[in-house]
Every structure is written in C-alpha cells, then in structure tokens.
Amino acid sequence: MRKKMVLSGICCLVAWSSTAIAAQDTLGNSNTLGTIWPQIESSFPGFAAKDAAIAVALQEERALRSRMLPQMKMQAQHSYGTFEGSSGGFFPQPGFFNVSGNAGLRGSELAVNNFGSATVEWDLITFGKQGKEKESARTAVLRTETDKAVYLLNLKKLSSEHYIALLYDESKWRWSAKNAQRLDDIRRITAGLSAAGLRPAADSLLASSSYVQALGEQQRWTGAKEASLIKFLALFQGQSLDYRASLNRFLGLAEPKDGDVVQAMTDHPFLENLAQASTYHQLEAEIHKRSSLPTVRLLGGYAYRSSGIGQDGMVSGAWSDGFKNSTNNVLAGVGLTWNLSSLQTNKYKAEASRQEGEAAKALHEQYKQGMEANLSALHQEIRMQFARLKNSKLAVQHAQDAYQMYLARYKSGLIALSELLQISKLLEEAEQKHIDAAKSYWLLLAEEASLNSNFDFVFNNL
C-alpha cells in the first residue's frame, strides 16, 4: 500500500512538472520573427547612414531652392592711399578697392576713402533650367529614400536567413540529442541482455559504438547552433533570445495562400530605384542642354562713397576728413549673359547623361522581367516543397511507429540488434530529411518575400 502511494506521488509530480513546462512554453515562447524585427530595425547601425544620406539630399534640395532667390551681396571698405585717376563712379565686386579720383587736385598726396555697396542679382529667365534643377533635386531625394527601402528589404532577407539557419541548427541539435538518447536506450537494453547471456557481447560493443558516434554528431550540432545564435544576436546587439515556439512553427506545415505571396512588383524598391535613376539622368541631360541657353538677369544696387577730397579740389590727408564729401549712387538694369564657349561641352554632357538614363531604363526592364520569371518559378517550387514537407512529416511518423514495434520485438528476442539499428538508422534519416525539407521551404519563402517586398507571412509564421 505504501509503495502504491509513493508511485502515485511520483506520477503526480511528473504530471505537474509536465504541465508547468507546457505552460511556460505557451507563455514564454510567443516570439515570432515579426516581433523580433523592430529590435533589429531600431538598433542596426546601417540605417543611420541611410538616414544621413536622405538628410544630405534634402539639404541640397533646400540649398538649390535658396540659390533661385535674389542673391544679395554687400561690402564695406575703409582705405588710405593714392587717388590718381579720373572722375566717375562704379560698382565694384567684393574684393575690389575704390581709389578713383580726379587728376587736377592739390593738397595732400594721400587721401582717406570709404566705400560701401549692396547689389542684388536675380535670374529672371533661365529657359527652364531652374525648373529641371528642382525636379532633379527632388528625384535625388527620392533615390536616397528608395536606397534605404532597398537596404531595409535586404536586411529583412538577411535576418530571415539567419533566423532560419538558427532554427535549422537548433532542430538538428535536438534531432541529434534524440537520436543519441535512442541509441543510449538500445545500448542499455543490449548491455542488460548481454549480462544475462541472452545476447552476445559483440552486440553490446556494437550498440556502444553507435551511441558514441551519435554523441559526436550531437557535439557537432551544439557548436553549429551556438554559432548561429551569435550571428543572429549580432543583428540587434541582443544578449538572449527565446525562440522555442519558432522551432515548432519551423517544422510545422504553414501553407501560404496565393494572396500572401503573389503580388505585383511595380512598387518594388529596387525597381523604383532604377526608375528614379533613369529619370534623374534624363533630367541632368535636360539641365545640360538648357545650360547652353542665355540667362536674363535683373541687377539692382546702391553705393555710398566718401573721401578726403573736397569739392574745391583740396585733398586732406586727415583721417576724419575721409568721412566727408559723401556721394550716393543707385543702379537698376537688365542684362543677358551667354557662355557661348560651353555650347559644345554641354552638348557632350547632355548626351552622356542621356545614355546613362537609357542604361538605367534598360536595366529596369531587364531586372523586372527576371524578377517576374523568378517569382513565378519560386511559386511553383514552393508548392512542390510544401508537398515534400508534408510527405516527410508523414514518413517520420511511420518510421517512429515502426521503430517502437521493432524495439519491442528486440526486447522479446525476436530480431537481432543489426535489424533494430537499421530501423533506427531509417528513422534517423527520415527525421533529418524532414528538417532539411523545412529549411528549404522557409528559404524559398524568404526568397519569394524578397521579390515581393513583403515579408508579412514569413515574419508572422516563423
């Protein structure tokens, strides 16, 4: 009676432990690749570089717009020097000093001069050049944004591949541990039968040899899964990761619907980037063409001048007298400038940009056709791979049932050890093929998601 109570207590304890472990698995293993992805996106350093490139393009666009506004220049001078020259007035550019005077003067040989001016230049007519420059600057911003989108898509694919590799190596490790446990059970049974004289000693050695080989295989996959975990954690600088629930989904039968994996690729970031590159080069060609045309500018200015030269022709060298005898001048005019020597140069530049635009357009069509063909082929391959996955899972179930039957017959002395080890080997191969099929299936889904630029199914079901 007491023995039955002890056994009942042990059974209850085992049942409670199993329930606790199952509850822990249910609550603690809710991670999917989709819940992990925001951590990768927020911490991966490459995004900072892409954001900086976008900020640079935006600043260049703003700088271009500011150059289209009227340009104002100011200068102020205070000089002390000779004054030989003739009467008149002018608007010097910044960096030129005013020393003009009248030749028929008397008094000091040196005079103090002060001069200040402000000019405004505004390109009124550029024959569409400024408009094309604005479009080109906006396209450059869009290109940097699609560059980031392409980078984001590639990182999603890389994260998916690393995560699949981690789940694959973990599954292989668990498979090797399970296989080692089976062979250990066979070794123990054989050792007991050999000790009882029911089996030859050679059987015990053979079972032990198989078990040791299985331990070596388990050690191999231990190193592989630890390496895969390090690689994946490096994507978001994490310290730990609970991916046990993903293991069940990895080996499960998640079949995507057609709507989940097939969509038009017109908005694919890579194709958008090529289209924007073609547009950008075409706009640059137009800018070079229009640069050969003249520019009509409006010029306005104001100048203030004072010197130590009085109206009576007397020159004073005193410093304070340089602020007397002031004059003021204003200027307004319209001018046309035309760099004729750049006509041929701009023609060559325009043709070069046009050819680059045509090359980008041709690449866009080439990659679009190739991606559509690959997507169609992948869709069919995924269907076949899913069928293979279902068959391999069924094969594992049958092999497990057969192994249990043959194990019972071996314990009863109805079959030899070699037959049991052969069945164990078949079960081992069936389990291994199922894991390999799962890896191939998810890698195909990741490749298709990259072509579709839509990782929702992979992120939500892995």
ABEGO torsion letter per residue (X at the ends): XAAAAAAAAAAAAAAAAAAAAAAAAAAAAABBAAAAAAAAAAABAAAAAAAAAAAAAAAAAAAAAAAABBBBBBBBBBBBBBABEBBEBBBBBBGBBBABBBABBBEBABBBBBBBBBBBBBBABAGGAAAAAAAAAAAAAAAAAAAAAAAAAAAAAAAAAAAAAAAAAAAAAAAAAAAAAAAAAAAAAAAAAAAAGABBAAAAAAAAAAAAAAAAAAAAAAAAAAAAAAAAAAAAGBABBBAAAAAAAAABBBBBBAAAABBBAAABAAAAAAAAAAAAAAAAAAAAAAAABBBBBBBBBBBBBBBABBAAGBBBABAAAAABGBBBBBBBBBBBBBBAAAAAAAAAAAAAAAAAAAAAAAAAAAAAAAAAAAAAAAAAAAAAAAAAAAAAAAAAAAAAAAAAAAAAAAAAGABBAAAAAAAAAAAAAAAAAAAAAAAAAAAAAAAAAAAAGBAAAAAAAX
